[in-house]
Amino acid sequence: MHVPTRSQAVEILEKYQSHSPERIAHSLAVAELAVAIGRALTAKGHVLDMARIEAAAILHDMLKGQPAHEIAGAERLRSLGYPEVAAIVEVHTRLGGRTPVPEEPISEAEVVYIADKSYRRTNRVTIEARYGVWRNTWQDNPERLRSLTNGENRAKAVRERIEQALGRPLGDI
């Protein structure tokens, strides 16, 4: 398995987002939280690849600003020789459209996903607050609101899985 080091991941992120210091700051904040969540889960006996979590969290928005940035970022990472990290980046927005079931082990992708959903730009927020902003923006678009509701429900389910595994609220991390 080939995973970029933290410094390599930051270098890649800066190459593609040098025009947006706020996006870089967001990605680094998400990475810090993802690593903290991953370490806490590992301490509880979960098996997670911390290098993949950190690299994917740093790189999750590397091509933000492009259409389907999660797919574009994953394709670029595969071309750079990082398919394992690309697989996480590719699903960081919606977990591939599926909500994990309770029996599944918690994945690296879930850790990056929930860390990303815990930030609006560089501000730590609740899932409810983050989706509330979008709900206000799209209040006149029923189709978009349905999609947001599905996304919010998925994020809440992942948060609940992680909180149950940790035995404490995500906000405590």
N, C-alpha and C positions, 0 to 999 in steps of 0.2 A: 504494500500500500504506500502510495506517495502522497504526502500531505505537506503543504508549505509550512515553514516555521512561522512564528508570530511576525518576525521582522519581514520575511518574504511576503506574507499576506498583506501586511500594512503597505509594503512597497507596491504591490499589485493594486491595492485599493487606491493609493495616492496617484498612481499612473492614470487611472480611469476617472477619478473624482477630484482631481487637483483643483478644478474650478469651483468645488463646493465643499468648503471647510465644514459646513454644518452636516453634510452627509457623512463625512469622515468621522466627525465627532459622534454622530448617531451610531454609526457602525461600531466604533470603539466602545461606546456605552453598552450597546447590545452585547458585544463580546464579553465585557466585564461581567455582566449579569449572567450570561449563558454559562460562563466558566464557573461562577459561584454556584449556580443551580446544579451544574454537572458535578461539581465537587461534593455538594451536599447530598446528592443522590448516590454518588459513589460511596460516600461514608455510610450510607444506609444499605449498602450491598448491591446496588445496581451496577451493571457492567456497561460502561460508556467509554468511548474513545475521546478523551479530552482534547487531543490534538485536532481531531476532526471538528469537534464542537467549536473550538477557538477559531480555527481557520475559516470555517463556514460562517460563523457569526461576523467575523471581520469582513468577509467578502460577500455577504448576502445581498448588499445593494451596490455592488461594484459597477453595475451598468444601469443603475436607477436613472431615469430620464429617457431611456429608450423604451420603445413599445415592448411589452412582455419582458420586463427587465430581468425577471427570475429565470426565464428560458435563455435569454441572451447571455446572462452571466454564467449560467451552467454550461452553455456551449463553449464560451470562451475558456472557462476553467478546464473543460475536457481537452480543448486544443492545447492547453498549457501542460497537460499531463496530470491533472488532478480530478479524476473521475469520481472518487469517493466524496470529495468536497462538493463537486458539482451536483451530485445527487441530492445533497441537503439544500444547497442554494436553490435548486430547481423547484423545491416544494415549500420554501420558507413563507410564502404568502398564504397558501391554502392547504398545506399538507397533501397536495395532490387531490384535493376535493373529498377526502375521506377522514372521518373521525376515528381514531384508534379505539379499539374495544378494550374493556377493562382487563382481559386476560393477557393482552400483549405486553411485552416488556416496554418500558419507556425508551424511546429512541433518541439518538443525537438530533434528528430532524425536529422532534417535538421540543427539545430543549432550546434550539435556536429559534424555532417558531414562537414559543411563548415568551422568550426574551425580547424578540422583535415586537410582539404585540404589547409588551409592557412599556414601550416607549412611543411617544409622539415627538418626533424630532429628537431633541436631547432631554426631554422631560419625562421622567418616570410617571406613568399613569396607570390607572386600572383599565381593565378590558372594557368595562362599562363606559368609562370616560372616553376612551379612544374611539369606540364604535359610536358613541353619542355624537361626536363631532361629525362623523360621516353621515349619520342618520339625519342630522340637521341640514347638511349639504344636499342630500338626495331626497328630501322629504316629498318632493313632487314626482318622484320616479318609482312607481310600485315595484317594477322588476328589480331595480337596483336595491331597493329596500329589502326585498326578499333575499337577495344575495347577501346583503349585509347581515341580516338576521341569521342566516345559515352560518356565515363566518363567525359571528359573535358567539353563537351556540357552540361551534367547534372550539373556539378559543377558551370558552368557559369549561368545556369538557376536558380539554388538555390541562388547563389550570387545576381543575379538580383532581385529575389523575396524579399530577405532580405533587399537589398539596397532600393528598392521601399518602403518597409514597414517602414524603418528607415528614409527615406528622405535624406540619405547621403551615401557616399561610405563606403564600409566595411573597407577599409584601414584607415578610420578615427577613427576606434575603436581600 
